[in-house]
Amino acid sequence: MSSPELRPAALDETALADIRRLEESLGTPVVAYEPESPYAELSDDQLAEVRRVESALGVRLLAYRA
């Protein structure tokens, strides 16, 4: 199984300034990633099942595309 491809976004100075303002407003670091997501698109029923298992196990789960 290959690892997911989360890549930081290439931002210009204007976009970086927007991110910095957001970080200041939130009081936490923010990372911008390219729009392609390695995560699976889940139906409402599938998402509900993931949340049920998360709750039962007390963990956070991520579902990746195959």
C-alpha positions in Angstrom: 0.0 0.0 0.0 1.5 3.4 -1.0 1.4 6.3 1.4 -1.1 9.1 0.8 0.1 12.1 -1.3 -0.5 15.2 0.9 1.6 17.9 -0.6 2.0 21.5 0.8 0.5 24.0 -1.6 2.7 26.4 -3.6 1.5 29.8 -2.5 2.4 33.3 -3.6 3.1 36.1 -1.1 -0.5 37.3 -1.1 -1.8 33.8 -0.2 0.9 33.4 2.4 -0.1 36.7 4.0 -3.8 35.4 4.1 -2.6 32.2 5.8 -0.5 34.2 8.3 -3.6 36.4 9.2 -5.6 33.3 9.7 -3.0 31.7 11.9 -2.9 34.9 14.0 -6.7 34.9 14.2 -6.9 31.3 15.2 -3.8 31.3 17.4 -2.6 28.1 15.8 -0.4 27.1 12.8 -2.2 26.4 9.6 -0.8 24.4 6.7 -2.2 24.7 3.1 -2.2 21.5 1.0 -2.8 21.0 -2.7 -6.5 20.4 -3.4 -6.0 16.7 -4.4 -7.1 14.7 -1.4 -5.9 11.1 -0.6 -9.0 10.6 1.5 -11.9 8.4 0.5 -15.2 10.0 -0.5 -17.7 8.4 1.8 -21.5 8.3 1.6 -23.5 9.6 4.6 -24.0 6.0 5.8 -20.3 5.1 5.5 -19.4 8.3 7.4 -21.9 7.4 10.1 -20.3 4.0 10.4 -16.8 5.5 10.7 -18.0 7.8 13.4 -19.7 4.9 15.3 -16.4 3.0 15.3 -14.5 6.1 16.3 -16.9 6.6 19.3 -16.7 3.0 20.3 -12.9 2.9 20.2 -12.2 6.4 21.4 -10.0 7.2 18.4 -10.0 9.2 15.2 -10.1 7.3 11.9 -9.0 8.4 8.4 -10.3 6.5 5.3 -8.0 6.7 2.3 -8.7 6.1 -1.3 -7.8 2.7 -2.6 
